[in-house]
Amino acid sequence: SLMTAAQAADPAPPANTEARTPLTDLGKDDPYKWMEEIEGERPMAWATAQNTRSLAVLQGDSRYAGLEAQALAILNAKDRVPGVSFAGDGSLRNFWQDADHVRGLWRKTTLESYRTAEPQWETILDIDALSKAENANWVFKGANCLPPEETRCLLTLSDGGKDAVTIREFDTTTKAFVPGGFALPEGKQNVAWLDKDTLLVGREWEPGQVTKSSYPYVVKALKRGQALADAKEVFRGTPDDVSASAYTLTDADGKVVAVLANRGVSFFEAETYLLTEAGPVKLPLPLKHSIQAYVAGQMVVSLEQDWPERDFKTGDLISFDLAAFKAN
């Protein structure tokens, strides 16, 4: 079962339970407010003590060693099927972790080689080596690559696995970060390419400019070489939302056909907006939907709820003519 920090720090219940501070008053005089300093010396010492206490119980269980060995054998198995994605430069890319590459290898191969029993992999970026060189505990959280070639990528790196990430521009042809390229300092943020010299970025632009869930709700267009303070706003949600982000839909040649914004109004519900020169235009879709793709002039959408007005059901995959929508 889960317990609050207060309960864990003082597991013995008070003699007079009625004297506990009501939840509505916490924060006014919160004796555990020090725990909000996530990497502070005192909270870290507390966490270490709780881990030590918990591990003693877990590792003292007769089943522990066997379960741990089985889990490690699965995670480190050399015969796992390496999942791949097709990149615009013709390569097949894969992110691989094992006992020798704890933080992981971002690597590539060819279709021909992938079809063999022992594919020949070429390393694009070694996250373990990068962590050592930069004295960081990098966790690779993905690459957003510019179509159609997909050789310029925005790498999302988290120091220690935090939600707050650093985003840096990387060139897969030189296998190096781009000198003077895009580099967004650590924060809870999201990013997408608008074109080779422009990004769509959601982040905490001003102190406190985040939702109640602590994620960004303001999206701006950032030009190459431009200071963060000079980025131009393109979409804004509200502090009561979960988060906001923007992204593009492209055709098969990498041409942008639509710029969209996602406004997360709750954890499972969102509004999608088409960003136009006249401002954002909300798509008339039910709140539980996902934009999937742009194919042959059609915007493809999956539904996670019924849409009675259109006679569509949960799970339906639908499409509509994007140009016709834009014209209306």
N, C-alpha and C positions, 0 to 999 in steps of 0.2 A: 504494500500500500504506500501511497505518497504522503509525505508529511510536510508541513511548512517549515521554513528555516527556524522559526521560533520554537516549534515542537521538537525539532531535531537537536537544537542547542540546549533545550531544557526538557528532556523527555518525561520527567516526572510531572504529573498533572498538579496544578495548584490546589491547595486545600479548599479555597473558595473559588469555584469556577465562575461565579457571577462577577468576580472582580476583573475578569479579562477585558481588555480593551476592545470595544466593538470594531468590526472591520471598517465601518464607515469613518472611524476616527483615526485609523492607522495613517501615518504620514504626518499627523499633527505633532505627535510625540512618540515616534516609532523607535523603540530601543534597538531594533535590528536594521536601521537604515544604513549602517556601515556596510552591510552585505551588498549594497548596490554598487559599490566600487569593485567591479568584477575581478580585476587583477590586482587589487590592493593586497598588501602584506597580511593584514588580519583576516580578510575573507579567504585567501589562499591557504593560510595556516588552518583555518576552520575546516575547509574542504578536505585538506590532507588528513586531518584527524578523523573526519567522518569516513573517508575512503579506507583508512587503516582499520577502523572499527568494522566496517562492512565487509571488507575483503577477508578478514579473519573468520567471519561467519560463513561466507561463500566458499572459501578455499578449504574450510574445515569439513565441508560436506563430502561424503564419500563419492558422490557422482561428479564432482567438479573436474578432476583431472581427465576423466574420460571424455566429458563433454567439450572441454577446452581442446583436447587433442583432435577430436573429430572436426571441430569448427576450423582449427588451423589447417588441417589436412585439406578441407574443402577450399578454403580461401587461398592456399598456396599451391594448389594442384597445378602441375605444369600442363596437364592435358585438358584444361578448360577450353571451351570453344571461344576464341577471341571475337567478341562482337565488333563490327566495323560500321563506319559510315562512309558514304561516297563523297569525296571532295571534288570541287570544280576543276582542280588541276589533274584529275584522272587517277589520283591515288585513293587507297582505302585507308582510313585512319582508325586508330584504336588507342584506348587508354588502358594500360596494363599495370597491375600491382601484384607482387608476390613477396616471398620472404627476402629476396635480394633487392627488391625495389619497393620499399615500404610506402613511400610517398607516390611512386608511380612513374611510368614512362609514357609519354605521348609519342606515338610512333606511326609509321606508315608502311604500306607495302603495295604491290600491284595486284590487279585482279587475277592475273595469271599465277602469280606466286601464292596468292591466298587460296587458290584452288588445289594446291599441292598439300601433301601430308605435313610438310615442314616449311611454312611460309618464311621468307627472308624479310625480316623487319629492319627498318632504318629509323633510328631515333630522331625525333624532331626536337623534343625537349625532355631532359632528365630532371624531374622535380626533386629527387633526392640530392643530386649534384647542385642544383640551383639553391636549395635550402642551405647546403653546406657553404656555398660560396657567399651567400648573402646573410649568413648567420640568422636564418629565419626558419620557422616551422611551417613551410608552405603546404597548404592543401589545395590541390588543383580542383577548381569548381567549373571548369569548362572553357571552351573557346567559341567566340562568336566571329565567324569569318566572312569577309566581304565578298559577295558574289560578283561576277560569275567564277573568277579564278579561285577564290577562297585561299589566297596565299597571305593576305594581310588579315590578322586575327586579333581580336581583343581578348586577352587571357584574363580570367577571373581567378585571383589567388587570395586565399584566406590564411592569415597567420594563426595557426592553431585550430582551424576549423570554425572560427567565429562567423556569424552572419555578416558582420562588417568585412568588406572585401576591398582589395586593391585591384584596379583594372589597368593593364598595360598592353600597348600595341606590340605585336610580334610578327616577324616575317618568316614564314615557313621555308622560303627559298634560301635565306642566309642562316636560318636556325638561330636567330638572335632577336633581342628586343630592338625595336626601331629607334636609332639615335634621334633624340628630340621628338619622338612620336607621342601619341596620346598617352597620358599617364594620369589616372584619377586616383587621388589619395584615398586612404582607407575610410570606408563608411558603408552604411547600409544603402546600397545603390543598385541601379540597373542601367543597362546601356545597350544601344543598338546603332548600327550604321545607317545613316541617311544617304551619304555618298562617301567617296574615299577621303574627303576632307571635312566631313561633318558627322557628329554623333548626336543621338538623341539620348539625353541623360536625365535620370530621375535620382535625386540625392538631396541631402540636407544642405540647401544652398545658403541659408541663414540659420544661425543658432536657434534650435527649437522648431525649425520648419519641418516637422515630421508628424505623422498620424499618431493617434493614441496607441497604435501597435508599434510605434517607433520606426516606421518605414516612410519613404518619401511620397509626397503627394503633388510635387511640382516638377514638371518635366521641361527641360530647356534644350535648345540646339546649341552645341558647342563646336566652334570652328577650329581647325588645326592651328596651333600656335596661340589660340585665344586664352586669356585668363578666365578662370571659372567665374569671376565676378562680372565678366562681360558677355556671358552666354545669354541668349534670347529665349524668353519663355514661350512655349508652344502649347502647353496644356496644364491645367490645374484642377486637382480634386479638392477634397476638404480634409481637415484634420480628423474628422469622424470616420473617414474611409479606412480601409486596411492599407492600401498603397495605390500608386499610379505609375504607369510606365508607357512607353511609346515604342513602336516598331514599324517595320515596312513589310509590304508584300511585294514580291518581285516576280517577273515572268521568267521563262526559261533562259533568257539571255542576261538575266541579272538586272533588267531595267525596273525601276521602282514604279509600281502601278497604283499603290495606295500607301498612305502614311496613316497609321492607326494608333489610337491611344486606348489603354485599358484602365478603367477606373474600378478598382476593387471595392465595392460598397459593403461587402461582408466577406467572410472567409471563402464562401462557395459561390458568391454572386458577383457579377461584374457587368458594367456597361462598356460597350465598345463604341468609340467615336472615330469618324473619318475626319482627319485634319485637313482643312482646306484653307485657301487664302482668305476666305471670309470668316474663318473660325471653325471650331469643332462642330461636327454634325453627328448626333447620336444615331446609331443604327437601330432600327426598330426590331430588336431581337429580345427574347426572354432573358432574364438575368442569368440563368444557368446555361451558358453556351460557351463554345470554344472555337475560335477561328483556326481552321486547320491548314488552308492552302489557297493558292490562286492557280487555277488550271483552265487554260483555253478560254479566258474571259470571264470565268465564273469564280466567285468567292465561295469557298467551301467551308461549311460550318457544321459542327456536331452539337446536338442538343442534349442537355442533361436534365431537362424537364419537359413536360408536355407543353405544346403551344396550341391550345384549343382553337384560337382564332384562325389558324392556318391548317388545322387538322393534322398537325405533326405530333409525334409521340417521343417520349424520353428514349434516347439512343438513336434517333434518326440522324442520318447524314444528309444535309440539304445543301443546295447551292443557289446563287442568284447572279444575275448579270451585273457586274460591277459598273460597267460603263453606263448602263441604263439607270442605275441608282445614282451615279454621279450627276447625270443629266437632269434628274428630277430635283 
